[in-house]
Amino acid sequence: MIILGEKYSFSEIEYNRIKKYFKKITHVKYKEKSSQEILDQIASSLKGNKKSLIVLNTQAILSPELITYLTKLEVQGTTYITVENFLETYLQKCFISEELSINTSFLEDIHNYTIFQYIQKRLIDYLGVLLLLIPTLIAIVYSKYRITKESPGDIFFKQTRVGQKEEEFNCIKLRSMHQDAEKSGAQFAKDDDPRTFPWGKIIRYKKIDELTQIWNVLKGDMHLVGPRPERRIWTNEFEKSIPYYTQRHLIAPGITGLAQIKYQYGSGQLDAKEKLMYDLYYIKNWSLALEIQVIWKTLLFLVTKQREDLSNF
């Protein structure tokens, strides 16, 4: 595979995923090079490979010479693809950038579920609630004992989150932090967060604290699978700087989602943008197969604590 240009920067984790499909990956810079230099480098990289893939990863307009060369290669078996299509096909994410913010054509294929898709989603939601009901009741009973012992106070933690159509709802979780966890103001949770107590740390790590959100799923505030519900203070901030961020609110959020299994836990604008790319792919390409894939890989993650970026799921 040849990556032409540097519009999108692939992370090391993404390279590992791509290597499942392509053994050899070559970079060819596009900036500050003549058409002939680019053609020569592509030709050199293709030696010994009758079939290959060229990823057009540049914002610059391709020269007529390069376009002619690429079409001739296609006849010989070497195909080319834009980086946007490559990311969707091989990494399950939609590419967004500041430069694309004025190009609204990107939004055309991102829409809410059809009636038939929504019926399928809700059936999966109800089945998930039914299967998680007993584990959730057990978790509530035992957590009440541990929380009373380690951090007396409410067993449940209710927080306002932004849902579908940007409408707010009360998200219900088992309390994993001390009662005064946000006395200094709102802040993102972190791995090994010092605000947690012993049992709280365990249920956060094992995602047990999320089980009570099945009540939100039953009410229709959330789905089993969807974008992670965020707080208004963060969504307001991200909408100012991340193109298309509001589009994630076309659908209801989920207990788990494609971004959660594909991207490491993180906070801040950069992480929000990366996770948004997966959320937009999920919304744009929803299917029953994708839904089952996310649920299955969530179960694998809970067992192995390894996301897809670290394993061969």
C-alpha positions in Angstrom: 0.0 0.0 0.0 1.2 3.5 -0.9 0.1 6.5 1.1 0.4 9.6 -1.1 0.5 12.8 1.0 0.1 13.8 4.6 -3.4 15.2 5.0 -4.4 12.7 7.6 -1.8 11.5 10.2 -2.1 7.8 10.9 -1.4 6.8 14.5 0.7 3.8 15.5 -2.4 1.9 16.6 -3.9 2.5 13.2 -0.8 1.3 11.4 -1.1 -1.9 13.3 -4.7 -2.4 12.2 -3.8 -1.6 8.6 -1.0 -4.1 8.6 -3.6 -6.8 9.0 -4.6 -6.0 5.4 -1.3 -4.7 3.9 2.1 -6.2 4.7 4.1 -3.3 3.2 3.2 0.4 3.7 5.1 3.1 1.9 4.8 6.9 2.3 5.2 9.2 -0.6 5.3 12.9 0.2 3.4 15.2 -2.2 4.3 18.7 -1.0 7.3 20.4 -2.6 7.9 17.7 -5.2 7.5 17.8 -8.9 5.0 15.5 -10.7 7.9 13.5 -12.1 9.5 12.9 -8.7 6.2 11.6 -7.4 5.7 9.3 -10.4 9.2 7.9 -10.0 8.8 7.2 -6.3 5.4 5.5 -6.9 6.9 3.4 -9.7 9.8 2.4 -7.5 7.5 1.4 -4.6 5.4 -0.7 -7.0 8.3 -2.8 -8.3 7.5 -6.5 -7.7 3.9 -5.7 -6.8 1.5 -6.4 -9.6 -1.4 -5.3 -7.4 -1.4 -2.6 -4.8 -3.5 0.2 -3.3 -2.7 3.9 -3.5 -4.3 6.1 -0.8 -4.7 9.7 -2.0 -3.9 11.5 1.3 -3.4 15.1 0.0 -5.4 18.2 0.0 -3.6 19.5 -3.1 -5.2 19.1 -6.6 -3.6 16.2 -8.4 -1.7 17.1 -11.5 -2.9 15.9 -14.9 0.2 13.8 -15.3 -0.5 12.0 -12.0 -4.1 11.4 -12.8 -3.2 9.9 -16.1 -0.6 7.7 -14.4 -3.1 6.5 -11.8 -5.7 5.6 -14.4 -3.1 3.6 -16.3 -2.1 1.8 -13.1 -5.8 0.9 -12.4 -6.0 -0.9 -15.8 -3.0 -2.9 -14.6 -4.5 -3.9 -11.3 -3.3 -1.1 -9.0 -6.3 0.8 -7.5 -6.4 4.1 -5.8 -8.8 5.5 -3.2 -9.3 8.8 -1.3 -8.2 8.8 2.3 -11.8 9.5 3.4 -13.0 6.3 1.8 -10.0 4.4 3.0 -10.6 5.3 6.6 -14.3 4.2 6.4 -13.4 1.0 4.6 -10.5 -0.2 6.8 -10.7 1.7 10.1 -14.4 2.4 10.5 -14.1 6.1 11.0 -15.2 9.2 9.1 -12.4 11.7 8.4 -13.1 15.2 9.6 -10.9 18.3 9.6 -11.0 22.0 10.0 -10.6 22.4 6.2 -13.7 20.4 5.6 -16.0 22.4 7.9 -17.4 24.4 5.0 -18.1 21.3 2.8 -21.6 20.3 3.9 -21.8 17.5 1.4 -20.2 15.3 4.1 -23.4 15.5 6.1 -25.7 14.1 3.4 -25.3 10.4 4.3 -25.4 11.0 8.1 -29.0 10.7 9.3 -31.2 9.2 11.9 -32.4 5.6 11.8 -35.1 4.6 9.4 -38.3 3.2 11.0 -37.2 -0.4 10.3 -33.7 0.3 11.8 -35.2 1.9 14.9 -37.4 -1.1 15.5 -34.4 -3.4 15.2 -32.5 -1.1 17.6 -35.2 -1.2 20.2 -35.6 -4.9 20.0 -31.9 -5.2 20.7 -32.2 -2.7 23.5 -35.0 -4.7 25.2 -33.1 -8.0 24.8 -30.0 -6.4 26.3 -32.0 -5.0 29.3 -33.5 -8.4 29.9 -30.1 -10.2 29.8 -28.5 -7.6 32.1 -31.4 -7.3 34.6 -30.2 -10.0 37.0 -26.5 -9.0 36.9 -27.6 -5.4 37.5 -29.7 -6.3 40.5 -26.8 -8.3 42.0 -24.4 -5.4 41.4 -26.9 -2.9 43.1 -27.3 -5.1 46.2 -23.5 -5.7 46.6 -22.6 -2.1 45.8 -25.0 -0.8 48.4 -23.0 -2.9 51.0 -19.6 -1.7 49.8 -20.5 1.9 49.2 -22.1 2.2 52.7 -18.9 0.8 54.1 -16.4 2.8 52.1 -18.1 6.0 51.2 -21.4 6.5 52.9 -24.0 8.3 50.9 -26.2 7.7 47.9 -25.7 4.5 46.0 -26.7 5.9 42.7 -25.1 8.8 40.9 -27.4 10.9 38.7 -25.9 13.4 36.2 -27.5 15.4 33.5 -26.3 14.3 30.0 -27.0 15.5 26.5 -29.1 13.0 24.5 -30.9 12.8 21.1 -31.7 16.2 19.6 -29.5 17.8 22.3 -32.2 17.2 24.9 -30.9 16.5 28.4 -31.7 13.6 30.6 -30.6 12.1 33.9 -28.0 9.4 33.4 -28.0 6.9 36.2 -24.9 5.1 37.3 -23.7 3.4 40.5 -21.6 5.9 42.4 -17.9 5.3 42.1 -16.6 8.5 43.5 -16.8 10.3 46.8 -19.8 12.6 47.3 -17.7 15.8 47.0 -15.8 14.6 43.9 -16.6 17.8 42.0 -16.3 20.4 44.7 -13.7 22.1 42.6 -15.9 22.1 39.5 -16.6 19.8 36.5 -13.7 17.8 35.3 -13.1 14.7 33.1 -12.7 11.4 34.9 -9.3 9.7 34.6 -7.9 6.3 34.9 -6.9 5.7 38.5 -8.9 8.7 39.5 -8.0 9.8 43.0 -11.6 10.7 43.7 -12.7 7.1 43.7 -12.9 4.8 46.7 -11.8 1.2 46.6 -15.1 -0.4 45.4 -15.7 2.6 43.1 -12.4 2.0 41.4 -13.3 -1.6 40.8 -16.7 -0.9 39.3 -15.3 1.8 37.1 -12.6 -0.5 35.8 -15.0 -3.3 35.2 -17.7 -1.0 33.9 -20.1 -2.3 36.5 -21.1 1.2 37.4 -22.7 1.5 33.9 -25.1 -1.4 34.4 -27.8 0.8 35.9 -28.1 2.7 32.7 -30.3 -0.1 31.5 -33.1 2.0 33.2 -32.2 4.9 30.7 -32.3 2.4 27.9 -35.7 1.1 29.0 -37.1 4.7 29.2 -35.7 5.5 25.7 -33.2 8.1 26.8 -30.4 5.8 25.6 -29.7 2.7 23.4 -27.5 -0.2 24.3 -25.1 1.0 21.5 -24.5 4.6 20.5 -22.3 7.6 21.1 -21.2 8.2 24.7 -23.5 10.6 26.4 -21.6 13.8 27.4 -22.3 16.7 29.8 -23.6 20.0 28.4 -20.4 21.8 29.6 -18.3 19.6 27.3 -20.6 19.5 24.3 -20.8 23.3 24.3 -17.1 23.5 24.3 -16.5 20.8 21.6 -19.2 22.2 19.3 -17.2 25.4 19.0 -14.1 23.8 17.7 -14.9 20.4 16.2 -16.8 20.3 12.9 -19.9 18.2 12.8 -19.9 17.5 16.5 -23.6 18.2 16.8 -24.3 15.4 14.3 -23.7 12.8 17.1 -26.9 14.0 18.7 -29.0 12.8 15.7 -29.4 9.5 17.6 -29.7 8.6 21.3 -26.5 7.8 23.1 -25.5 4.3 24.2 -24.0 2.4 27.1 -21.3 1.2 24.7 -20.4 2.3 21.3 -18.0 1.9 18.4 -15.8 4.7 19.7 -15.5 3.0 23.1 -14.2 -0.2 21.6 -11.9 1.4 19.0 -10.4 4.3 20.9 -8.5 4.4 24.2 -10.1 6.2 27.1 -9.3 9.9 26.9 -10.5 13.4 27.6 -10.1 16.7 25.9 -10.7 18.1 22.4 -8.3 15.8 20.5 -9.9 12.7 22.0 -13.4 14.0 21.5 -12.6 14.6 17.8 -11.1 11.1 17.3 -14.1 9.5 19.0 -16.5 11.6 16.9 -15.0 10.1 13.7 -16.1 6.6 14.9 -19.5 7.9 16.1 -20.2 9.4 12.7 -19.2 6.2 11.0 -21.5 4.3 13.2 -24.4 6.6 12.5 -23.7 6.8 8.7 -23.2 3.0 8.3 -25.5 1.5 10.9 -26.6 -2.1 10.2 -27.6 -5.0 12.3 -24.2 -6.6 11.6 -22.4 -3.5 12.9 -24.6 -3.4 16.0 -23.8 -7.1 16.8 -20.1 -6.4 16.1 -20.0 -3.6 18.7 -21.8 -5.7 21.3 -19.5 -8.7 20.8 -16.3 -6.7 20.9 -17.6 -4.9 24.1 -18.0 -8.3 25.7 -14.5 -9.2 24.6 -13.1 -6.0 26.0 -14.8 -6.5 29.4 -13.2 -10.0 29.6 -9.7 -9.1 28.3 -9.6 -5.4 29.0 -8.0 -5.0 25.5 -9.6 -2.8 22.8 -9.3 -3.8 19.2 -6.2 -1.6 18.9 -4.3 -4.0 21.1 -5.6 -7.4 20.0 -6.7 -9.5 17.1 -10.4 -9.6 17.7 
